[in-house]
């Protein structure tokens, strides 16, 4: 590997928790074994359609954390790949790059009428990207009962990360949605936003909503945590 690339990779590994570090070291070893020695060769691996998907996914993960402006275009190309796992790795890495060039393509993907998985990956990436210009598009999705609940939940979670007060009223409205996923992630987002206007509806859910989101917990529990966070913020003022 080039000295700069090796130093950058070492810095990435150093920041990881021990268990994750061991796994990533193994993944980086696979890249080395496949000939990756620099950012350019990592980009080439990501772009090579003949490379096995798991190696391209590792390359996408790493390029979210090393390299410079040159990694954004290849990550955008990988984001449009047919492989869902690669697509998600590229989406996360695009978010981590915090590069404004990714905003328009991600918003376009979010608002498309095509592949649901692609749209959901875009919603996730926009939350990581941290650009509040994505808020209107995310609100359009989370507020539309016609959209898939998984997509709407991902959009609500991203609104929490963007921490924009424009989201408060629409999110309060979704606390009465028929989908437990949407109610759960709206409660999560409102807890993050710490806005007292959400308290009445959150307290209602904390008393009454026993629906459980697979892989997580009940809406009641998430709403209770949101109430706690908001009340704590009020007490701290």
Phi and psi in degrees as GROMACS dihedral restraints (atoms count N, CA, C in turn):
[ dihedral_restraints ]
;  ai    aj    ak    al  type     phi  dphi    fc
    3     4     5     6     1   -66.4    20    10
    4     5     6     7     1   153.7    20    10
    6     7     8     9     1   -57.4    20    10
    7     8     9    10     1   -44.7    20    10
    9    10    11    12     1   -65.5    20    10
   10    11    12    13     1   -45.1    20    10
   12    13    14    15     1   -62.7    20    10
   13    14    15    16     1   -44.1    20    10
   15    16    17    18     1   -63.0    20    10
   16    17    18    19     1   -40.4    20    10
   18    19    20    21     1   -64.0    20    10
   19    20    21    22     1   -42.2    20    10
   21    22    23    24     1   -64.7    20    10
   22    23    24    25     1   -42.5    20    10
   24    25    26    27     1   -64.7    20    10
   25    26    27    28     1   -42.0    20    10
   27    28    29    30     1   -60.5    20    10
   28    29    30    31     1   -39.1    20    10
   30    31    32    33     1   -66.3    20    10
   31    32    33    34     1   -38.6    20    10
   33    34    35    36     1   -61.8    20    10
   34    35    36    37     1   -47.2    20    10
   36    37    38    39     1   -61.8    20    10
   37    38    39    40     1   -38.9    20    10
   39    40    41    42     1   -62.5    20    10
   40    41    42    43     1   -30.9    20    10
   42    43    44    45     1   -81.2    20    10
   43    44    45    46     1    -9.6    20    10
   45    46    47    48     1   -86.7    20    10
   46    47    48    49     1   149.2    20    10
   48    49    50    51     1   -60.0    20    10
   49    50    51    52     1   155.6    20    10
   51    52    53    54     1   -54.9    20    10
   52    53    54    55     1   -49.4    20    10
   54    55    56    57     1   -63.5    20    10
   55    56    57    58     1   -43.0    20    10
   57    58    59    60     1   -68.2    20    10
   58    59    60    61     1   -35.7    20    10
   60    61    62    63     1   -60.3    20    10
   61    62    63    64     1   -42.1    20    10
   63    64    65    66     1   -62.0    20    10
   64    65    66    67     1   -40.9    20    10
   66    67    68    69     1   -67.5    20    10
   67    68    69    70     1   -42.6    20    10
   69    70    71    72     1   -67.7    20    10
   70    71    72    73     1   -35.7    20    10
   72    73    74    75     1   -59.1    20    10
   73    74    75    76     1   -40.0    20    10
   75    76    77    78     1   -63.9    20    10
   76    77    78    79     1   -41.9    20    10
   78    79    80    81     1   -64.1    20    10
   79    80    81    82     1   -43.5    20    10
   81    82    83    84     1   -63.0    20    10
   82    83    84    85     1   -35.6    20    10
   84    85    86    87     1   -60.9    20    10
   85    86    87    88     1   -37.0    20    10
   87    88    89    90     1   -64.1    20    10
   88    89    90    91     1   -40.3    20    10
   90    91    92    93     1   -64.1    20    10
   91    92    93    94     1   -43.7    20    10
   93    94    95    96     1   -58.5    20    10
   94    95    96    97     1   -45.3    20    10
   96    97    98    99     1   -61.9    20    10
   97    98    99   100     1   -26.0    20    10
   99   100   101   102     1   -91.8    20    10
  100   101   102   103     1     4.1    20    10
  102   103   104   105     1   101.5    20    10
  103   104   105   106     1     8.6    20    10
  105   106   107   108     1   -77.2    20    10
  106   107   108   109     1   121.4    20    10
  108   109   110   111     1  -130.2    20    10
  109   110   111   112     1    -1.9    20    10
  111   112   113   114     1  -161.5    20    10
  112   113   114   115     1   171.1    20    10
  114   115   116   117     1   -60.1    20    10
  115   116   117   118     1   -41.3    20    10
  117   118   119   120     1   -61.6    20    10
  118   119   120   121     1   -42.5    20    10
  120   121   122   123     1   -72.1    20    10
  121   122   123   124     1   -28.0    20    10
  123   124   125   126     1   -68.7    20    10
  124   125   126   127     1   -41.7    20    10
  126   127   128   129     1   -62.5    20    10
  127   128   129   130     1   -41.6    20    10
  129   130   131   132     1   -62.2    20    10
  130   131   132   133     1   -39.3    20    10
  132   133   134   135     1   -65.4    20    10
  133   134   135   136     1   -42.7    20    10
  135   136   137   138     1   -60.6    20    10
  136   137   138   139     1   -37.7    20    10
  138   139   140   141     1   -82.4    20    10
  139   140   141   142     1   -15.2    20    10
  141   142   143   144     1   -81.4    20    10
  142   143   144   145     1   108.3    20    10
  144   145   146   147     1   -66.4    20    10
  145   146   147   148     1   -17.6    20    10
  147   148   149   150     1   -84.4    20    10
  148   149   150   151     1    -9.2    20    10
  150   151   152   153     1   -75.3    20    10
  151   152   153   154     1   137.5    20    10
  153   154   155   156     1   -54.1    20    10
  154   155   156   157     1   143.9    20    10
  156   157   158   159     1   -58.4    20    10
  157   158   159   160     1   -36.2    20    10
  159   160   161   162     1   -66.6    20    10
  160   161   162   163     1   -34.1    20    10
  162   163   164   165     1   -70.7    20    10
  163   164   165   166     1   -39.2    20    10
  165   166   167   168     1   -63.9    20    10
  166   167   168   169     1   -36.5    20    10
  168   169   170   171     1   -64.7    20    10
  169   170   171   172     1   -41.9    20    10
  171   172   173   174     1   -63.0    20    10
  172   173   174   175     1   -41.6    20    10
  174   175   176   177     1   -61.5    20    10
  175   176   177   178     1   -42.6    20    10
  177   178   179   180     1   -62.5    20    10
  178   179   180   181     1   -43.2    20    10
  180   181   182   183     1   -58.6    20    10
  181   182   183   184     1   -47.9    20    10
  183   184   185   186     1   -67.0    20    10
  184   185   186   187     1   -37.8    20    10
  186   187   188   189     1   -69.6    20    10
  187   188   189   190     1   -16.5    20    10
  189   190   191   192     1   -71.2    20    10
  190   191   192   193     1   -13.3    20    10
  192   193   194   195     1  -124.1    20    10
  193   194   195   196     1   -11.1    20    10
  195   196   197   198     1  -132.2    20    10
  196   197   198   199     1   168.4    20    10
  198   199   200   201     1    85.5    20    10
  199   200   201   202     1  -175.8    20    10
  201   202   203   204     1  -123.1    20    10
  202   203   204   205     1  -146.3    20    10
  204   205   206   207     1   -60.8    20    10
  205   206   207   208     1   -22.4    20    10
  207   208   209   210     1   -69.3    20    10
  208   209   210   211     1   -12.7    20    10
  210   211   212   213     1   -86.1    20    10
  211   212   213   214     1   -14.8    20    10
  213   214   215   216     1   -67.0    20    10
  214   215   216   217     1   -47.9    20    10
  216   217   218   219     1   -60.2    20    10
  217   218   219   220     1   -46.4    20    10
  219   220   221   222     1   -65.8    20    10
  220   221   222   223     1   -31.5    20    10
  222   223   224   225     1   -68.4    20    10
  223   224   225   226     1   -38.1    20    10
  225   226   227   228     1   -63.5    20    10
  226   227   228   229     1   -39.1    20    10
  228   229   230   231     1   -64.7    20    10
  229   230   231   232     1   -40.8    20    10
  231   232   233   234     1   -68.8    20    10
  232   233   234   235     1   -30.6    20    10
  234   235   236   237     1   -61.5    20    10
  235   236   237   238     1   -26.4    20    10
  237   238   239   240     1   -94.3    20    10
  238   239   240   241     1    11.7    20    10
  240   241   242   243     1   -73.5    20    10
  241   242   243   244     1   156.3    20    10
  243   244   245   246     1   -73.9    20    10
  244   245   246   247     1   -19.8    20    10
  246   247   248   249     1   -75.8    20    10
  247   248   249   250     1   113.1    20    10
  249   250   251   252     1   -59.8    20    10
  250   251   252   253     1   -40.2    20    10
  252   253   254   255     1   -64.3    20    10
  253   254   255   256     1   -43.5    20    10
  255   256   257   258     1   -64.2    20    10
  256   257   258   259     1   -41.7    20    10
  258   259   260   261     1   -57.2    20    10
  259   260   261   262     1   -45.1    20    10
  261   262   263   264     1   -68.1    20    10
  262   263   264   265     1   -39.7    20    10
  264   265   266   267     1   -62.4    20    10
  265   266   267   268     1   -41.7    20    10
  267   268   269   270     1   -64.8    20    10
  268   269   270   271     1   -39.9    20    10
  270   271   272   273     1   -62.4    20    10
  271   272   273   274     1   -47.3    20    10
  273   274   275   276     1   -60.8    20    10
  274   275   276   277     1   -43.1    20    10
  276   277   278   279     1   -66.5    20    10
  277   278   279   280     1   -37.7    20    10
  279   280   281   282     1   -60.9    20    10
  280   281   282   283     1   -40.8    20    10
  282   283   284   285     1   -61.9    20    10
  283   284   285   286     1   -44.8    20    10
  285   286   287   288     1   -64.2    20    10
  286   287   288   289     1   -28.8    20    10
  288   289   290   291     1   -67.9    20    10
  289   290   291   292     1   -22.9    20    10
  291   292   293   294     1    52.7    20    10
  292   293   294   295     1    42.8    20    10
  294   295   296   297     1  -105.4    20    10
  295   296   297   298     1   125.4    20    10
  297   298   299   300     1   -62.1    20    10
  298   299   300   301     1   -21.1    20    10
  300   301   302   303     1   -63.9    20    10
  301   302   303   304     1   -21.6    20    10
  303   304   305   306     1   -81.6    20    10
  304   305   306   307     1   -16.7    20    10
  306   307   308   309     1   -59.9    20    10
  307   308   309   310     1   -56.4    20    10
  309   310   311   312     1   -61.4    20    10
  310   311   312   313     1   -46.2    20    10
  312   313   314   315     1   -62.1    20    10
  313   314   315   316     1   -36.7    20    10
  315   316   317   318     1   -69.7    20    10
  316   317   318   319     1   -41.8    20    10
  318   319   320   321     1   -63.9    20    10
  319   320   321   322     1   -42.2    20    10
  321   322   323   324     1   -59.5    20    10
  322   323   324   325     1   -43.4    20    10
  324   325   326   327     1   -65.4    20    10
  325   326   327   328     1   -41.1    20    10
  327   328   329   330     1   -59.8    20    10
  328   329   330   331     1   -41.3    20    10
  330   331   332   333     1   -91.5    20    10
  331   332   333   334     1     2.5    20    10
  333   334   335   336     1   -70.8    20    10
  334   335   336   337     1   169.5    20    10
  336   337   338   339     1  -109.2    20    10
  337   338   339   340     1    17.7    20    10
  339   340   341   342     1   -96.1    20    10
  340   341   342   343     1  -129.1    20    10
  342   343   344   345     1   -58.1    20    10
  343   344   345   346     1   119.3    20    10
  345   346   347   348     1   -63.6    20    10
  346   347   348   349     1   -39.5    20    10
  348   349   350   351     1   -64.1    20    10
  349   350   351   352     1   -40.6    20    10
  351   352   353   354     1   -61.9    20    10
  352   353   354   355     1   -43.3    20    10
  354   355   356   357     1   -64.8    20    10
  355   356   357   358     1   -39.2    20    10
  357   358   359   360     1   -68.6    20    10
  358   359   360   361     1   -39.7    20    10
  360   361   362   363     1   -62.1    20    10
  361   362   363   364     1   -38.8    20    10
  363   364   365   366     1   -64.3    20    10
  364   365   366   367     1   -42.4    20    10
  366   367   368   369     1   -59.5    20    10
  367   368   369   370     1   -43.5    20    10
  369   370   371   372     1   -62.1    20    10
  370   371   372   373     1   -48.0    20    10
  372   373   374   375     1   -61.7    20    10
  373   374   375   376     1   -36.2    20    10
  375   376   377   378     1   -65.6    20    10
  376   377   378   379     1   -32.6    20    10
  378   379   380   381     1   -67.8    20    10
  379   380   381   382     1   -39.4    20    10
  381   382   383   384     1   -71.3    20    10
  382   383   384   385     1   -36.4    20    10
  384   385   386   387     1   -59.8    20    10
  385   386   387   388     1   -38.1    20    10
  387   388   389   390     1    78.7    20    10
  388   389   390   391     1    22.1    20    10
  390   391   392   393     1  -100.6    20    10
  391   392   393   394     1   115.9    20    10
  393   394   395   396     1   -69.9    20    10
  394   395   396   397     1    -5.6    20    10
  396   397   398   399     1   -69.2    20    10
  397   398   399   400     1   -12.6    20    10
  399   400   401   402     1   -82.1    20    10
  400   401   402   403     1   -10.5    20    10
  402   403   404   405     1   -57.7    20    10
  403   404   405   406     1   -49.4    20    10
  405   406   407   408     1   -57.2    20    10
  406   407   408   409     1   -41.9    20    10
  408   409   410   411     1   -65.7    20    10
  409   410   411   412     1   -42.7    20    10
  411   412   413   414     1   -64.5    20    10
  412   413   414   415     1   -38.3    20    10
  414   415   416   417     1   -66.7    20    10
  415   416   417   418     1   -38.1    20    10
  417   418   419   420     1   -57.0    20    10
  418   419   420   421     1   -42.3    20    10
  420   421   422   423     1   -72.4    20    10
  421   422   423   424     1   -48.6    20    10
  423   424   425   426     1   -67.5    20    10
  424   425   426   427     1   -25.1    20    10
  426   427   428   429     1   -88.5    20    10
  427   428   429   430     1    -7.2    20    10
  429   430   431   432     1   -95.3    20    10
  430   431   432   433     1   113.4    20    10
  432   433   434   435     1   -65.8    20    10
  433   434   435   436     1   -16.2    20    10
  435   436   437   438     1   -78.0    20    10
  436   437   438   439     1   -15.8    20    10
  438   439   440   441     1   -81.9    20    10
  439   440   441   442     1   158.7    20    10
  441   442   443   444     1   -65.0    20    10
  442   443   444   445     1   136.6    20    10
  444   445   446   447     1   -58.7    20    10
  445   446   447   448     1   -35.8    20    10
  447   448   449   450     1   -63.0    20    10
  448   449   450   451     1   -43.3    20    10
  450   451   452   453     1   -63.7    20    10
  451   452   453   454     1   -43.9    20    10
  453   454   455   456     1   -64.7    20    10
  454   455   456   457     1   -38.4    20    10
  456   457   458   459     1   -64.6    20    10
  457   458   459   460     1   -40.8    20    10
  459   460   461   462     1   -64.4    20    10
  460   461   462   463     1   -39.3    20    10
  462   463   464   465     1   -64.7    20    10
  463   464   465   466     1   -40.3    20    10
  465   466   467   468     1   -63.8    20    10
  466   467   468   469     1   -42.7    20    10
  468   469   470   471     1   -61.1    20    10
  469   470   471   472     1   -40.9    20    10
  471   472   473   474     1   -65.4    20    10
  472   473   474   475     1   -35.4    20    10
  474   475   476   477     1   -62.6    20    10
  475   476   477   478     1   -33.1    20    10
  477   478   479   480     1   -61.5    20    10
  478   479   480   481     1   -42.7    20    10
  480   481   482   483     1   -70.3    20    10
  481   482   483   484     1   -29.1    20    10
  483   484   485   486     1   -78.6    20    10
  484   485   486   487     1   -22.1    20    10
  486   487   488   489     1    53.6    20    10
  487   488   489   490     1    48.5    20    10
  489   490   491   492     1  -109.8    20    10
  490   491   492   493     1   126.5    20    10
  492   493   494   495     1   -65.3    20    10
  493   494   495   496     1   -16.9    20    10
  495   496   497   498     1   -60.9    20    10
  496   497   498   499     1   -21.1    20    10
  498   499   500   501     1   -82.3    20    10
  499   500   501   502     1   -14.5    20    10
  501   502   503   504     1   -61.5    20    10
  502   503   504   505     1   -55.4    20    10
  504   505   506   507     1   -62.7    20    10
  505   506   507   508     1   -46.3    20    10
  507   508   509   510     1   -60.7    20    10
  508   509   510   511     1   -38.0    20    10
  510   511   512   513     1   -67.7    20    10
  511   512   513   514     1   -38.6    20    10
  513   514   515   516     1   -59.2    20    10
  514   515   516   517     1   -40.6    20    10
  516   517   518   519     1   -60.6    20    10
  517   518   519   520     1   -33.0    20    10
  519   520   521   522     1   -81.1    20    10
  520   521   522   523     1    -6.7    20    10
  522   523   524   525     1   -67.0    20    10
  523   524   525   526     1   -13.8    20    10
  525   526   527   528     1  -102.2    20    10
  526   527   528   529     1    10.9    20    10
  528   529   530   531     1   -65.2    20    10
  529   530   531   532     1   153.6    20    10
  531   532   533   534     1   -73.8    20    10
  532   533   534   535     1   -17.3    20    10
  534   535   536   537     1   -89.5    20    10
  535   536   537   538     1   125.5    20    10
  537   538   539   540     1   -63.2    20    10
  538   539   540   541     1   -36.3    20    10
  540   541   542   543     1   -58.6    20    10
  541   542   543   544     1   -45.3    20    10
  543   544   545   546     1   -67.1    20    10
  544   545   546   547     1   -44.5    20    10
  546   547   548   549     1   -61.3    20    10
  547   548   549   550     1   -42.3    20    10
  549   550   551   552     1   -60.3    20    10
  550   551   552   553     1   -52.3    20    10
  552   553   554   555     1   -74.6    20    10
  553   554   555   556     1   -26.6    20    10
  555   556   557   558     1   -66.4    20    10
  556   557   558   559     1   -40.7    20    10
  558   559   560   561     1   -63.0    20    10
  559   560   561   562     1   -43.6    20    10
  561   562   563   564     1   -57.5    20    10
  562   563   564   565     1   -47.5    20    10
  564   565   566   567     1   -64.1    20    10
  565   566   567   568     1   -41.9    20    10
  567   568   569   570     1   -68.2    20    10
  568   569   570   571     1   -33.3    20    10
  570   571   572   573     1   -62.2    20    10
  571   572   573   574     1   -39.6    20    10
  573   574   575   576     1   -68.2    20    10
  574   575   576   577     1   -33.6    20    10
  576   577   578   579     1   -77.7    20    10
  577   578   579   580     1   -20.7    20    10
  579   580   581   582     1    58.7    20    10
  580   581   582   583     1    37.0    20    10
  582   583   584   585     1   -99.4    20    10
  583   584   585   586     1   122.4    20    10
  585   586   587   588     1   -60.3    20    10
  586   587   588   589     1   -21.5    20    10
  588   589   590   591     1   -60.3    20    10
  589   590   591   592     1   -21.7    20    10
  591   592   593   594     1   -83.7    20    10
  592   593   594   595     1   -10.4    20    10
  594   595   596   597     1   -58.4    20    10
  595   596   597   598     1   -47.6    20    10
  597   598   599   600     1   -57.4    20    10
  598   599   600   601     1   -46.0    20    10
  600   601   602   603     1   -71.0    20    10
  601   602   603   604     1   -37.0    20    10
  603   604   605   606     1   -65.8    20    10
  604   605   606   607     1   -39.9    20    10
  606   607   608   609     1   -65.7    20    10
  607   608   609   610     1   -34.0    20    10
  609   610   611   612     1   -62.7    20    10
  610   611   612   613     1   -47.1    20    10
  612   613   614   615     1   -64.2    20    10
  613   614   615   616     1   -38.5    20    10
  615   616   617   618     1   -63.1    20    10
  616   617   618   619     1   -24.1    20    10
  618   619   620   621     1   -88.7    20    10
  619   620   621   622     1   -30.0    20    10
  621   622   623   624     1  -124.3    20    10
  622   623   624   625     1   -19.7    20    10
  624   625   626   627     1   -97.9    20    10
  625   626   627   628     1    99.5    20    10
  627   628   629   630     1   -94.0    20    10
  628   629   630   631     1     3.2    20    10
  630   631   632   633     1   -61.2    20    10
  631   632   633   634     1   139.2    20    10
  633   634   635   636     1  -111.1    20    10
  634   635   636   637     1   133.5    20    10
  636   637   638   639     1   -90.3    20    10
  637   638   639   640     1   122.3    20    10
  639   640   641   642     1   -52.8    20    10
  640   641   642   643     1   131.4    20    10
  642   643   644   645     1    87.7    20    10
  643   644   645   646     1    -8.0    20    10
  645   646   647   648     1  -126.4    20    10
  646   647   648   649     1  -122.6    20    10
  648   649   650   651     1  -150.4    20    10
  649   650   651   652     1  -164.3    20    10
  651   652   653   654     1   -77.8    20    10
  652   653   654   655     1   155.5    20    10
  654   655   656   657     1   -61.3    20    10
  655   656   657   658     1   -39.1    20    10
  657   658   659   660     1   -54.6    20    10
  658   659   660   661     1   -46.6    20    10
  660   661   662   663     1   -66.2    20    10
  661   662   663   664     1   -41.4    20    10
  663   664   665   666     1   -67.0    20    10
  664   665   666   667     1   -40.1    20    10
  666   667   668   669     1   -64.7    20    10
  667   668   669   670     1   -38.9    20    10
  669   670   671   672     1   -62.1    20    10
  670   671   672   673     1   -41.2    20    10
  672   673   674   675     1   -65.5    20    10
  673   674   675   676     1   -39.1    20    10
  675   676   677   678     1   -63.3    20    10
  676   677   678   679     1   -41.9    20    10
  678   679   680   681     1   -60.1    20    10
  679   680   681   682     1   -44.0    20    10
  681   682   683   684     1   -60.0    20    10
  682   683   684   685     1   -45.0    20    10
  684   685   686   687     1   -63.7    20    10
  685   686   687   688     1   -41.7    20    10
  687   688   689   690     1   -67.8    20    10
  688   689   690   691     1   -43.2    20    10
  690   691   692   693     1   -66.3    20    10
  691   692   693   694     1   -36.0    20    10
  693   694   695   696     1   -62.5    20    10
  694   695   696   697     1   -41.9    20    10
  696   697   698   699     1   -63.4    20    10
  697   698   699   700     1   -39.1    20    10
  699   700   701   702     1   -63.6    20    10
  700   701   702   703     1   -44.4    20    10
  702   703   704   705     1   -64.4    20    10
  703   704   705   706     1   -30.5    20    10
  705   706   707   708     1   -79.7    20    10
  706   707   708   709     1   -11.8    20    10
